[in-house]
């Protein structure tokens, strides 16, 4: 039985809507990093500045996964995750790396006609592999490598360099759009990346921010408003407990299980065997929750326990619970002065994101760019569309 099957939507345990209560009670489930990022992509297309950075992180993390898709979808699927020009620049880093491997590095040895694989005696040549990789990713990769080069040239002209701290700031800005580090890390893990991989992609994003920040203005009032509206993102949280529970339908069952536990039975194994709740599969673990997250009888009992203590039988509208408190987090408060610089970076980044698209187009328009990969394709297409020359004969 999965989590959502374990509780009905008309039996809310906490104080949210019925659907939210069901989802929260079934083990404190939050939106995954991928779900949060997908929402952010949609919001950013509607002009929501704060959502943009989630999309950037998802873009960087999703690029590697895009290469495992069918060739005709790889670039399109990855590009669909971008959020404006910054996201596209982030995407370009891995695309460009793929292009460099194709154009420069020769991992196979031998000439262009040498075999890189053999299937039932039939060779697949390096030329064939080259053509496939260029057709799949080459044009988009090269185009974005051109943009990255232009951004670097603009930064050099303004004597702007990117330090490790700038990249660390960029990662911190991205993390502000996730509920917590666990959610942020889940996006990376789902796509086979580490935070260090993401750092490699964030240098260009940091460069754009630093080049354009002189065109932005963030006031103390804006920073204070952001702080007031986003204290949870900035480290403020109510006290929380982590608990596991066993849920059964009758008090007689609960009393019998409690006796087994007092006799030394393992709580997690007993939950797996006897709890009717969906959390049984994880030994009854509900994760961390605040008092407001659960209905009153459950919260009161869980918060009153010492860590590792087991409650008496607790009745709620869901049935009869036996609760084990496994961890505790004290309440934390966010301090404006401590977070002020991070907030300034975040709001500056939001503003530079809005400026970046027009700025990148401007520097591309002014630049002298030769793209032989695209030019060759255009010439080939023009040649194929040209009418065949008429042949005339004279008698």
C-alpha contacts under 8 A as a table, 3 or more apart, distances in Angstrom:
res1	aa1	res2	aa2	distance
1	X	5	X	6.14
1	X	6	X	6.61
1	X	278	X	6.14
2	X	5	X	5.39
2	X	6	X	6.45
2	X	278	X	5.64
3	X	6	X	5.31
3	X	7	X	7.43
3	X	23	X	7.94
3	X	26	X	5.57
3	X	27	X	7.65
3	X	277	X	7.75
3	X	278	X	4.52
3	X	279	X	6.68
4	X	7	X	5.96
4	X	8	X	7.51
4	X	22	X	7.18
4	X	23	X	6.72
4	X	26	X	6.79
4	X	278	X	7.36
5	X	8	X	6.96
5	X	278	X	7.13
6	X	26	X	7.51
6	X	276	X	7.23
6	X	277	X	5.20
6	X	278	X	4.65
7	X	11	X	6.91
7	X	22	X	6.24
7	X	26	X	7.35
7	X	277	X	7.32
7	X	278	X	7.70
8	X	11	X	5.55
8	X	12	X	7.93
8	X	22	X	6.81
9	X	12	X	6.53
9	X	18	X	5.53
9	X	19	X	5.41
9	X	21	X	7.72
9	X	22	X	5.58
10	X	18	X	6.01
10	X	19	X	7.92
11	X	18	X	6.99
11	X	22	X	7.10
11	X	317	X	7.31
11	X	318	X	6.94
12	X	15	X	7.44
12	X	16	X	7.76
12	X	17	X	7.56
12	X	18	X	5.17
12	X	19	X	7.58
12	X	21	X	4.86
12	X	22	X	5.59
12	X	25	X	7.88
13	X	21	X	5.83
13	X	22	X	6.93
13	X	25	X	6.18
13	X	294	X	5.50
13	X	295	X	4.87
13	X	317	X	7.61
13	X	318	X	7.46
14	X	21	X	5.22
14	X	24	X	7.60
14	X	25	X	6.91
14	X	292	X	6.79
14	X	293	X	5.05
14	X	294	X	3.83
14	X	295	X	4.44
14	X	296	X	7.88
15	X	21	X	6.66
15	X	292	X	6.54
15	X	293	X	6.37
15	X	294	X	6.74
15	X	295	X	6.68
16	X	19	X	7.88
16	X	20	X	5.62
16	X	21	X	5.22
16	X	293	X	7.80
17	X	20	X	5.14
17	X	21	X	5.84
18	X	21	X	5.10
18	X	22	X	6.21
19	X	22	X	5.20
19	X	23	X	6.34
20	X	23	X	5.11
20	X	24	X	5.93
21	X	24	X	5.09
21	X	25	X	5.84
22	X	25	X	5.34
22	X	26	X	6.20
23	X	26	X	5.32
23	X	27	X	7.67
23	X	28	X	7.11
23	X	29	X	6.13
24	X	27	X	6.29
24	X	28	X	4.48
24	X	29	X	5.46
24	X	30	X	7.33
24	X	293	X	7.29
25	X	28	X	5.72
25	X	29	X	7.76
25	X	286	X	7.53
25	X	293	X	7.77
25	X	294	X	6.90
26	X	29	X	6.59
26	X	277	X	7.99
26	X	278	X	6.70
26	X	279	X	6.66
26	X	286	X	6.99
27	X	279	X	6.29
27	X	285	X	6.59
27	X	286	X	3.85
27	X	287	X	5.97
28	X	286	X	5.77
28	X	287	X	5.81
28	X	288	X	6.92
28	X	289	X	6.81
31	X	35	X	5.88
31	X	36	X	6.12
32	X	35	X	5.12
32	X	36	X	6.15
32	X	183	X	6.27
32	X	186	X	7.40
32	X	187	X	7.84
33	X	36	X	5.08
33	X	37	X	6.02
33	X	178	X	7.21
33	X	183	X	4.91
33	X	184	X	5.92
33	X	185	X	7.91
33	X	186	X	5.97
33	X	187	X	5.07
34	X	37	X	5.04
34	X	38	X	6.06
34	X	58	X	7.04
34	X	186	X	7.91
34	X	187	X	5.71
35	X	38	X	5.07
35	X	39	X	6.25
36	X	39	X	5.18
36	X	40	X	6.20
36	X	54	X	7.53
36	X	178	X	7.61
37	X	40	X	4.83
37	X	41	X	6.24
37	X	54	X	5.14
37	X	55	X	5.34
37	X	57	X	7.95
37	X	58	X	6.03
38	X	41	X	5.18
38	X	42	X	6.63
38	X	55	X	7.13
38	X	81	X	7.96
39	X	42	X	5.32
39	X	43	X	6.26
40	X	43	X	4.96
40	X	44	X	5.95
40	X	51	X	4.53
40	X	52	X	6.31
40	X	54	X	6.00
40	X	55	X	5.87
41	X	44	X	5.18
41	X	45	X	6.45
41	X	51	X	6.90
41	X	52	X	6.71
41	X	54	X	7.58
41	X	55	X	5.30
41	X	81	X	6.93
41	X	82	X	7.56
41	X	83	X	6.31
42	X	45	X	5.36
42	X	46	X	6.72
43	X	46	X	5.08
43	X	47	X	6.57
43	X	48	X	5.27
43	X	51	X	6.14
43	X	52	X	7.83
44	X	47	X	4.94
44	X	48	X	4.60
44	X	49	X	6.15
44	X	50	X	7.73
44	X	51	X	5.54
44	X	52	X	5.31
44	X	83	X	6.75
45	X	48	X	7.18
45	X	83	X	7.57
48	X	51	X	5.73
48	X	52	X	7.07
49	X	52	X	5.57
49	X	350	X	5.70
49	X	351	X	7.88
49	X	354	X	7.83
50	X	53	X	6.84
50	X	177	X	7.33
50	X	350	X	6.70
51	X	54	X	5.74
51	X	55	X	6.92
51	X	177	X	6.95
52	X	55	X	5.29
52	X	56	X	6.51
52	X	83	X	5.93
52	X	350	X	7.66
53	X	56	X	4.89
53	X	57	X	6.42
53	X	83	X	7.87
53	X	173	X	7.42
53	X	174	X	5.26
53	X	177	X	6.65
54	X	57	X	5.30
54	X	58	X	6.22
54	X	174	X	6.18
54	X	175	X	7.91
54	X	177	X	5.70
54	X	178	X	7.17
55	X	58	X	4.98
55	X	59	X	5.89
55	X	81	X	6.65
55	X	82	X	6.28
55	X	83	X	5.62
55	X	87	X	7.13
56	X	59	X	4.94
56	X	60	X	6.31
56	X	82	X	6.34
56	X	83	X	6.14
56	X	86	X	7.15
56	X	87	X	4.78
56	X	90	X	7.25
56	X	174	X	7.66
57	X	60	X	5.26
57	X	61	X	6.19
57	X	174	X	6.54
57	X	198	X	7.75
58	X	61	X	5.02
58	X	62	X	5.72
58	X	81	X	7.02
58	X	187	X	6.72
58	X	188	X	7.95
59	X	62	X	5.05
59	X	63	X	6.15
59	X	78	X	6.99
59	X	79	X	7.88
59	X	81	X	5.29
59	X	82	X	5.44
59	X	83	X	7.89
59	X	87	X	6.22
59	X	88	X	7.98
59	X	90	X	7.12
59	X	91	X	6.32
60	X	63	X	5.62
60	X	64	X	7.93
60	X	87	X	7.65
60	X	90	X	5.92
60	X	91	X	5.90
60	X	198	X	6.47
60	X	201	X	6.90
61	X	64	X	6.66
61	X	65	X	7.71
61	X	187	X	6.74
61	X	188	X	5.48
61	X	191	X	5.55
61	X	192	X	7.69
61	X	193	X	6.32
61	X	198	X	7.26
62	X	65	X	5.23
62	X	66	X	6.26
62	X	78	X	6.52
62	X	81	X	7.59
62	X	191	X	5.91
63	X	66	X	5.01
63	X	67	X	6.96
63	X	78	X	5.54
63	X	91	X	6.30
63	X	94	X	6.98
64	X	67	X	5.65
64	X	68	X	7.52
64	X	94	X	7.55
64	X	191	X	6.75
64	X	192	X	7.58
65	X	68	X	5.54
65	X	69	X	7.22
65	X	191	X	5.92
65	X	192	X	7.89
66	X	69	X	5.42
66	X	73	X	7.95
66	X	74	X	5.01
66	X	75	X	7.03
66	X	77	X	6.33
66	X	78	X	5.44
67	X	70	X	7.83
67	X	71	X	7.69
67	X	74	X	5.57
68	X	74	X	7.44
69	X	73	X	6.29
69	X	74	X	5.43
70	X	73	X	5.54
70	X	74	X	6.23
71	X	74	X	5.36
71	X	136	X	5.56
72	X	75	X	7.61
72	X	76	X	7.83
72	X	136	X	6.29
73	X	76	X	5.26
73	X	77	X	5.62
74	X	77	X	5.41
74	X	78	X	6.26
74	X	136	X	7.04
74	X	137	X	7.45
75	X	78	X	5.24
75	X	79	X	5.88
75	X	136	X	7.04
75	X	137	X	6.06
75	X	140	X	7.37
76	X	79	X	5.11
76	X	80	X	6.05
77	X	80	X	5.24
77	X	81	X	7.05
78	X	81	X	5.56
78	X	82	X	7.26
78	X	91	X	7.42
79	X	82	X	5.37
79	X	88	X	6.86
79	X	91	X	7.28
81	X	87	X	7.86
82	X	85	X	7.73
82	X	86	X	7.83
82	X	87	X	4.48
82	X	88	X	5.40
82	X	91	X	7.34
83	X	86	X	6.78
83	X	87	X	4.84
83	X	88	X	6.98
84	X	87	X	5.69
84	X	88	X	6.47
84	X	353	X	7.48
84	X	357	X	6.83
85	X	88	X	4.95
85	X	89	X	6.11
85	X	353	X	7.60
85	X	356	X	6.39
85	X	357	X	5.43
85	X	360	X	7.80
86	X	89	X	5.10
86	X	90	X	6.29
86	X	205	X	5.94
86	X	208	X	7.87
86	X	353	X	6.78
86	X	356	X	7.30
87	X	90	X	5.04
87	X	91	X	6.19
88	X	91	X	4.91
88	X	92	X	6.13
88	X	144	X	7.61
89	X	92	X	4.92
89	X	93	X	6.82
89	X	144	X	6.41
89	X	147	X	7.54
89	X	148	X	6.71
89	X	204	X	7.00
89	X	205	X	7.21
90	X	93	X	5.71
90	X	94	X	7.89
90	X	201	X	5.49
90	X	202	X	6.73
90	X	204	X	7.15
90	X	205	X	6.91
91	X	94	X	6.15
91	X	95	X	6.57
91	X	201	X	7.95
92	X	95	X	4.89
92	X	96	X	5.62
92	X	140	X	7.84
92	X	141	X	5.81
92	X	144	X	5.13
92	X	145	X	6.32
92	X	148	X	7.91
93	X	96	X	5.19
93	X	97	X	6.19
93	X	144	X	7.93
93	X	145	X	7.31
93	X	201	X	6.17
94	X	97	X	4.90
94	X	98	X	6.27
95	X	98	X	5.13
95	X	99	X	6.37
95	X	137	X	6.77
95	X	138	X	7.71
95	X	140	X	7.49
95	X	141	X	4.64
95	X	142	X	7.95
96	X	99	X	4.96
96	X	100	X	6.14
96	X	138	X	7.99
96	X	141	X	4.69
96	X	142	X	6.21
96	X	144	X	7.24
96	X	145	X	5.76
97	X	100	X	5.10
97	X	101	X	6.34
98	X	101	X	5.21
98	X	102	X	6.43
98	X	137	X	7.87
98	X	141	X	7.72
99	X	102	X	5.02
99	X	103	X	6.01
99	X	133	X	7.88
99	X	134	X	7.32
99	X	137	X	7.39
99	X	138	X	5.73
99	X	141	X	6.33
99	X	142	X	7.06
100	X	103	X	5.14
100	X	104	X	5.41
100	X	105	X	6.74
101	X	104	X	5.61
101	X	105	X	4.73
101	X	106	X	7.27
102	X	105	X	6.28
102	X	106	X	7.52
102	X	130	X	6.22
102	X	133	X	7.22
102	X	134	X	7.70
106	X	109	X	5.90
108	X	116	X	6.45
108	X	126	X	7.87
109	X	114	X	8.00
110	X	113	X	7.89
110	X	114	X	5.71
111	X	114	X	5.31
111	X	126	X	7.87
112	X	125	X	7.16
112	X	126	X	5.34
112	X	127	X	5.40
113	X	125	X	5.37
113	X	126	X	5.88
113	X	127	X	5.96
114	X	125	X	5.35
114	X	126	X	5.97
115	X	118	X	6.93
115	X	123	X	5.48
115	X	124	X	5.36
115	X	125	X	4.21
115	X	126	X	6.08
116	X	123	X	7.49
116	X	124	X	5.90
116	X	125	X	5.53
116	X	126	X	5.81
117	X	123	X	5.99
117	X	124	X	5.22
117	X	125	X	7.15
118	X	121	X	5.71
118	X	122	X	5.34
118	X	123	X	4.47
118	X	124	X	5.97
119	X	122	X	5.07
119	X	123	X	6.42
119	X	124	X	7.67
124	X	128	X	6.61
124	X	129	X	7.51
125	X	128	X	5.28
125	X	129	X	6.49
126	X	129	X	5.00
126	X	130	X	6.00
127	X	130	X	5.00
127	X	131	X	6.18
128	X	131	X	5.21
128	X	132	X	6.28
129	X	132	X	5.16
129	X	133	X	6.21
130	X	133	X	5.26
130	X	134	X	6.11
131	X	134	X	5.27
131	X	135	X	6.00
132	X	135	X	5.17
132	X	136	X	6.04
133	X	136	X	5.10
133	X	137	X	5.92
133	X	138	X	6.45
134	X	137	X	5.41
134	X	138	X	3.94
134	X	139	X	6.74
135	X	138	X	6.02
135	X	139	X	7.27
137	X	140	X	5.78
137	X	141	X	5.91
138	X	141	X	5.09
138	X	142	X	5.96
139	X	142	X	5.28
139	X	143	X	6.09
139	X	373	X	6.83
139	X	374	X	6.68
140	X	143	X	5.15
140	X	144	X	6.26
141	X	144	X	5.33
141	X	145	X	6.10
142	X	145	X	4.94
142	X	146	X	6.17
143	X	146	X	5.16
143	X	147	X	6.53
144	X	147	X	4.88
144	X	148	X	6.11
145	X	148	X	4.98
145	X	149	X	6.13
146	X	149	X	5.11
146	X	150	X	6.30
147	X	150	X	5.06
147	X	151	X	6.25
147	X	360	X	7.44
147	X	364	X	7.30
148	X	151	X	5.10
148	X	152	X	6.24
148	X	204	X	6.96
149	X	152	X	5.07
149	X	153	X	6.20
150	X	153	X	5.02
150	X	154	X	6.24
150	X	363	X	7.13
150	X	364	X	7.38
150	X	367	X	7.98
151	X	154	X	5.13
151	X	155	X	6.23
151	X	204	X	7.61
151	X	207	X	7.41
151	X	208	X	6.90
151	X	360	X	7.78
152	X	155	X	5.05
152	X	156	X	6.13
152	X	204	X	7.82
152	X	207	X	7.50
153	X	156	X	5.03
153	X	157	X	6.14
154	X	157	X	5.09
154	X	158	X	6.33
154	X	211	X	7.58
155	X	158	X	5.14
155	X	159	X	6.12
155	X	160	X	4.94
155	X	161	X	6.93
155	X	207	X	6.85
155	X	211	X	6.14
156	X	159	X	4.88
156	X	160	X	5.77
156	X	161	X	7.22
157	X	160	X	7.60
158	X	211	X	7.52
160	X	207	X	7.83
160	X	210	X	7.43
160	X	211	X	7.21
161	X	207	X	7.65
162	X	166	X	6.00
162	X	167	X	7.43
162	X	203	X	6.90
162	X	206	X	7.18
162	X	207	X	6.44
163	X	166	X	5.16
163	X	167	X	6.70
164	X	167	X	5.18
164	X	168	X	6.19
165	X	168	X	4.83
165	X	169	X	6.05
166	X	169	X	5.03
166	X	170	X	6.27
166	X	203	X	7.86
166	X	206	X	6.28
167	X	170	X	4.95
167	X	171	X	6.36
167	X	199	X	6.32
167	X	202	X	6.08
167	X	203	X	5.87
167	X	206	X	6.25
168	X	171	X	5.18
168	X	172	X	6.23
168	X	199	X	7.59
169	X	172	X	4.96
169	X	173	X	6.16
169	X	342	X	7.78
169	X	345	X	7.62
170	X	173	X	5.09
170	X	174	X	6.41
170	X	202	X	6.62
170	X	205	X	7.53
170	X	206	X	6.06
171	X	174	X	5.13
171	X	175	X	6.21
171	X	199	X	7.14
171	X	202	X	7.46
172	X	175	X	5.06
172	X	176	X	6.44
172	X	342	X	7.79
173	X	176	X	5.37
173	X	177	X	7.51
173	X	342	X	7.37
173	X	345	X	7.07
173	X	346	X	5.44
173	X	349	X	7.94
174	X	177	X	5.81
174	X	178	X	7.56
175	X	178	X	5.37
175	X	180	X	7.43
175	X	181	X	7.02
175	X	184	X	6.41
176	X	179	X	7.56
176	X	233	X	5.93
176	X	234	X	7.45
177	X	233	X	7.50
178	X	181	X	7.24
178	X	183	X	6.29
178	X	184	X	5.90
178	X	233	X	7.55
179	X	183	X	6.39
179	X	184	X	7.80
179	X	232	X	7.99
179	X	233	X	6.38
180	X	183	X	5.49
180	X	184	X	6.51
180	X	233	X	7.48
181	X	184	X	4.98
181	X	185	X	5.98
182	X	185	X	5.13
182	X	186	X	6.09
183	X	186	X	5.09
183	X	187	X	6.73
184	X	187	X	5.55
184	X	188	X	6.97
185	X	188	X	5.15
185	X	189	X	6.10
185	X	194	X	7.86
185	X	195	X	7.67
186	X	189	X	4.96
186	X	190	X	5.92
187	X	190	X	5.28
187	X	191	X	6.57
188	X	191	X	5.31
188	X	192	X	6.17
188	X	193	X	4.87
188	X	194	X	5.85
188	X	195	X	7.16
189	X	192	X	4.99
189	X	193	X	5.73
189	X	194	X	6.90
190	X	193	X	7.74
193	X	197	X	5.96
193	X	198	X	7.35
194	X	197	X	5.16
194	X	198	X	6.58
195	X	198	X	4.98
195	X	199	X	6.21
196	X	199	X	4.97
196	X	200	X	6.59
197	X	200	X	5.39
197	X	201	X	6.97
198	X	201	X	5.19
198	X	202	X	6.33
199	X	202	X	5.08
199	X	203	X	6.93
200	X	203	X	6.28
201	X	204	X	6.81
201	X	205	X	7.62
202	X	205	X	5.03
202	X	206	X	6.08
203	X	206	X	5.13
203	X	207	X	6.14
204	X	207	X	4.85
204	X	208	X	6.28
205	X	208	X	5.30
205	X	209	X	6.37
206	X	209	X	5.08
206	X	210	X	6.22
207	X	210	X	5.21
207	X	211	X	6.12
208	X	211	X	5.18
208	X	212	X	6.15
208	X	352	X	7.60
208	X	356	X	7.36
209	X	212	X	5.40
209	X	213	X	5.74
209	X	348	X	7.63
209	X	349	X	5.97
209	X	352	X	5.82
209	X	353	X	7.72
210	X	213	X	5.29
210	X	214	X	7.75
211	X	214	X	7.14
212	X	215	X	5.53
212	X	216	X	7.21
212	X	352	X	5.89
212	X	355	X	7.68
212	X	356	X	7.71
213	X	216	X	5.19
213	X	217	X	7.89
213	X	348	X	6.43
213	X	349	X	7.78
213	X	352	X	6.34
214	X	217	X	7.74
215	X	352	X	7.96
216	X	348	X	6.57
216	X	351	X	6.47
216	X	352	X	7.03
217	X	348	X	7.33
218	X	222	X	6.53
218	X	223	X	7.26
218	X	344	X	6.68
218	X	347	X	6.76
218	X	348	X	6.55
219	X	222	X	5.22
219	X	223	X	6.42
220	X	223	X	5.06
220	X	224	X	6.12
221	X	224	X	5.11
221	X	225	X	6.14
222	X	225	X	5.10
222	X	226	X	6.19
223	X	226	X	5.13
223	X	227	X	6.15
223	X	340	X	6.97
223	X	343	X	6.13
223	X	344	X	6.52
223	X	347	X	7.70
224	X	227	X	5.01
224	X	228	X	6.15
224	X	336	X	7.47
225	X	228	X	5.14
225	X	229	X	6.21
226	X	229	X	5.20
226	X	230	X	5.94
226	X	343	X	7.40
227	X	230	X	5.27
227	X	231	X	5.75
227	X	234	X	7.60
227	X	336	X	6.66
227	X	343	X	7.44
228	X	231	X	6.00
230	X	233	X	5.43
230	X	234	X	6.49
231	X	234	X	4.93
231	X	235	X	6.41
231	X	236	X	5.32
231	X	334	X	6.14
232	X	235	X	5.39
232	X	236	X	4.67
232	X	237	X	5.92
232	X	334	X	7.93
233	X	236	X	7.18
234	X	334	X	5.96
234	X	339	X	7.19
235	X	332	X	6.79
235	X	333	X	6.55
235	X	334	X	5.40
236	X	331	X	7.53
236	X	332	X	5.03
236	X	333	X	4.30
236	X	334	X	4.80
237	X	331	X	5.56
237	X	332	X	5.17
237	X	333	X	6.55
238	X	290	X	6.48
238	X	330	X	7.21
238	X	331	X	4.39
238	X	332	X	6.47
239	X	290	X	6.13
239	X	291	X	7.88
239	X	328	X	7.65
239	X	329	X	5.56
239	X	330	X	4.54
239	X	331	X	3.94
239	X	332	X	7.42
240	X	288	X	5.99
240	X	289	X	5.21
240	X	290	X	4.51
240	X	291	X	7.16
240	X	328	X	5.86
240	X	329	X	5.04
240	X	330	X	6.55
240	X	331	X	7.23
241	X	287	X	7.99
241	X	288	X	5.25
241	X	289	X	5.70
241	X	290	X	6.62
241	X	302	X	7.38
241	X	303	X	6.65
241	X	325	X	7.04
241	X	326	X	7.56
241	X	327	X	5.67
241	X	328	X	4.36
241	X	329	X	6.12
242	X	285	X	7.82
242	X	286	X	6.73
242	X	287	X	5.04
242	X	288	X	4.10
242	X	289	X	6.39
242	X	325	X	6.04
242	X	326	X	5.47
242	X	327	X	4.87
242	X	328	X	6.13
243	X	285	X	6.05
243	X	286	X	5.75
243	X	287	X	6.34
243	X	288	X	7.01
243	X	302	X	7.00
243	X	323	X	6.70
243	X	324	X	5.47
243	X	325	X	4.30
243	X	326	X	5.21
243	X	327	X	6.96
244	X	268	X	7.97
244	X	283	X	7.11
244	X	284	X	4.55
244	X	285	X	4.05
244	X	286	X	5.48
244	X	287	X	7.65
244	X	323	X	5.82
244	X	324	X	5.19
244	X	325	X	6.52
244	X	326	X	7.17
245	X	271	X	7.13
245	X	279	X	8.00
245	X	284	X	4.87
245	X	285	X	6.69
245	X	286	X	7.52
245	X	321	X	6.27
245	X	322	X	5.40
245	X	323	X	4.33
245	X	324	X	6.04
246	X	270	X	7.95
246	X	271	X	5.25
246	X	274	X	7.39
246	X	275	X	4.81
246	X	276	X	7.53
246	X	277	X	7.22
246	X	280	X	7.36
246	X	284	X	6.03
246	X	321	X	5.46
246	X	322	X	5.19
246	X	323	X	6.64
247	X	254	X	7.78
247	X	275	X	4.92
247	X	276	X	5.62
247	X	277	X	5.77
247	X	318	X	8.00
247	X	319	X	6.53
247	X	320	X	5.59
247	X	321	X	4.64
247	X	322	X	6.78
248	X	251	X	7.79
248	X	253	X	6.61
248	X	254	X	6.31
248	X	274	X	7.66
248	X	275	X	5.86
248	X	276	X	5.71
248	X	277	X	7.80
248	X	319	X	5.99
248	X	320	X	5.42
248	X	321	X	6.68
249	X	253	X	7.36
249	X	276	X	7.93
249	X	318	X	7.92
249	X	319	X	5.04
249	X	320	X	6.09
250	X	253	X	5.42
250	X	254	X	6.46
250	X	319	X	6.79
250	X	320	X	6.31
251	X	254	X	4.90
251	X	255	X	5.98
251	X	313	X	7.56
251	X	320	X	6.11
252	X	255	X	5.17
252	X	256	X	6.29
253	X	256	X	5.22
253	X	257	X	6.28
254	X	257	X	5.15
254	X	258	X	6.07
254	X	313	X	6.43
254	X	320	X	6.33
254	X	321	X	7.03
254	X	322	X	7.10
255	X	258	X	5.10
255	X	259	X	6.26
255	X	313	X	6.92
256	X	259	X	5.20
256	X	260	X	6.50
257	X	260	X	5.04
257	X	261	X	6.31
257	X	270	X	7.98
258	X	261	X	5.05
258	X	262	X	6.18
258	X	312	X	7.37
258	X	313	X	7.47
258	X	322	X	7.10
259	X	262	X	5.11
259	X	263	X	6.16
260	X	263	X	4.96
260	X	264	X	6.59
260	X	265	X	5.57
261	X	264	X	5.19
261	X	265	X	4.55
261	X	266	X	6.67
261	X	267	X	6.57
262	X	265	X	7.11
265	X	270	X	7.05
266	X	269	X	5.50
266	X	270	X	6.05
267	X	270	X	5.14
267	X	271	X	6.09
267	X	283	X	7.38
267	X	324	X	7.91
268	X	271	X	5.07
268	X	272	X	6.26
268	X	282	X	7.61
268	X	283	X	4.01
268	X	284	X	6.40
269	X	272	X	5.09
269	X	273	X	6.27
269	X	283	X	6.19
270	X	273	X	5.10
270	X	274	X	5.86
270	X	275	X	7.51
270	X	283	X	7.64
271	X	274	X	5.34
271	X	275	X	4.87
271	X	280	X	5.19
271	X	281	X	7.92
271	X	283	X	5.21
271	X	284	X	5.54
272	X	275	X	6.25
272	X	280	X	4.39
272	X	281	X	5.46
272	X	282	X	7.09
272	X	283	X	5.22
272	X	284	X	7.06
273	X	280	X	7.36
274	X	280	X	7.67
275	X	278	X	7.99
275	X	279	X	7.94
275	X	280	X	5.54
275	X	284	X	7.57
276	X	280	X	6.96
277	X	280	X	5.75
277	X	284	X	7.71
278	X	281	X	6.58
278	X	284	X	7.91
279	X	282	X	5.46
279	X	283	X	6.49
279	X	284	X	4.48
279	X	285	X	6.02
279	X	286	X	6.82
280	X	283	X	4.99
280	X	284	X	4.65
280	X	285	X	7.72
281	X	284	X	6.97
282	X	285	X	5.74
286	X	289	X	7.91
289	X	293	X	5.96
289	X	294	X	7.66
290	X	293	X	5.32
290	X	294	X	7.47
290	X	299	X	7.93
291	X	294	X	6.14
291	X	296	X	7.72
291	X	299	X	5.35
291	X	300	X	7.53
291	X	303	X	7.58
292	X	295	X	7.35
292	X	296	X	7.99
292	X	299	X	7.72
293	X	299	X	7.96
294	X	298	X	6.39
294	X	299	X	5.62
295	X	298	X	5.75
295	X	299	X	6.19
295	X	316	X	7.81
296	X	299	X	5.16
296	X	300	X	5.88
297	X	300	X	5.36
297	X	301	X	6.28
297	X	314	X	7.02
297	X	315	X	7.08
297	X	316	X	6.32
298	X	301	X	5.39
298	X	302	X	6.17
298	X	314	X	6.92
298	X	315	X	7.86
298	X	316	X	6.97
299	X	302	X	5.14
299	X	303	X	5.98
300	X	303	X	5.44
300	X	304	X	6.07
301	X	304	X	5.27
301	X	305	X	6.57
301	X	311	X	6.93
301	X	314	X	7.38
301	X	323	X	7.73
302	X	305	X	5.61
302	X	311	X	7.64
302	X	323	X	6.59
302	X	324	X	7.42
302	X	325	X	6.17
303	X	306	X	7.99
303	X	325	X	7.90
305	X	309	X	5.97
305	X	310	X	7.27
305	X	311	X	6.97
305	X	325	X	6.36
306	X	309	X	5.35
306	X	325	X	6.78
307	X	324	X	7.94
307	X	325	X	5.12
307	X	326	X	5.28
307	X	327	X	5.73
307	X	328	X	7.12
308	X	324	X	6.25
308	X	325	X	5.31
308	X	326	X	5.10
308	X	327	X	7.61
309	X	324	X	5.77
309	X	325	X	5.92
309	X	326	X	7.81
310	X	322	X	7.10
310	X	323	X	5.66
310	X	324	X	4.43
310	X	325	X	6.73
311	X	314	X	7.57
311	X	322	X	5.85
311	X	323	X	5.24
311	X	324	X	6.40
312	X	322	X	6.30
312	X	323	X	7.70
313	X	320	X	6.39
313	X	321	X	5.67
313	X	322	X	5.19
313	X	323	X	7.91
314	X	320	X	5.61
314	X	321	X	4.99
314	X	322	X	6.28
314	X	323	X	7.90
315	X	318	X	7.73
315	X	319	X	5.86
315	X	320	X	4.58
315	X	321	X	6.22
316	X	319	X	5.46
316	X	320	X	6.38
316	X	321	X	7.65
334	X	339	X	7.70
335	X	338	X	5.39
335	X	339	X	6.32
336	X	339	X	5.16
336	X	340	X	5.65
337	X	340	X	5.12
338	X	341	X	7.51
339	X	342	X	5.37
339	X	343	X	6.17
340	X	343	X	5.11
340	X	344	X	6.17
341	X	344	X	4.98
341	X	345	X	6.26
342	X	345	X	5.11
342	X	346	X	6.19
343	X	346	X	4.97
343	X	347	X	6.15
344	X	347	X	5.30
344	X	348	X	5.95
345	X	348	X	5.08
345	X	349	X	5.96
346	X	349	X	5.11
346	X	350	X	6.29
347	X	350	X	5.00
347	X	351	X	6.33
348	X	351	X	5.15
348	X	352	X	6.16
349	X	352	X	5.10
349	X	353	X	6.06
350	X	353	X	5.22
350	X	354	X	6.68
351	X	354	X	5.21
351	X	355	X	6.61
352	X	355	X	4.97
352	X	356	X	5.86
353	X	356	X	5.20
353	X	357	X	7.49
354	X	357	X	6.95
355	X	358	X	6.01
355	X	359	X	6.26
356	X	359	X	4.98
356	X	360	X	5.90
357	X	360	X	5.37
357	X	361	X	6.30
358	X	361	X	5.14
358	X	362	X	6.10
359	X	362	X	4.96
359	X	363	X	6.34
360	X	363	X	5.30
360	X	364	X	6.14
361	X	364	X	5.09
361	X	365	X	6.08
362	X	365	X	5.14
362	X	366	X	6.40
363	X	366	X	5.14
363	X	367	X	6.08
364	X	367	X	5.16
371	X	374	X	5.64
371	X	375	X	6.10
372	X	375	X	4.82
372	X	376	X	5.80
373	X	376	X	5.39
373	X	377	X	6.54
374	X	377	X	5.15
374	X	378	X	6.22
375	X	378	X	5.10
375	X	379	X	6.15
376	X	379	X	5.13
376	X	380	X	6.10
377	X	380	X	5.05
377	X	381	X	6.10
378	X	381	X	5.07
378	X	382	X	6.07
379	X	382	X	5.07
379	X	383	X	6.08
380	X	383	X	5.13
380	X	384	X	6.29
381	X	384	X	5.21
381	X	385	X	6.35
382	X	385	X	5.19
382	X	386	X	6.18
383	X	386	X	5.27
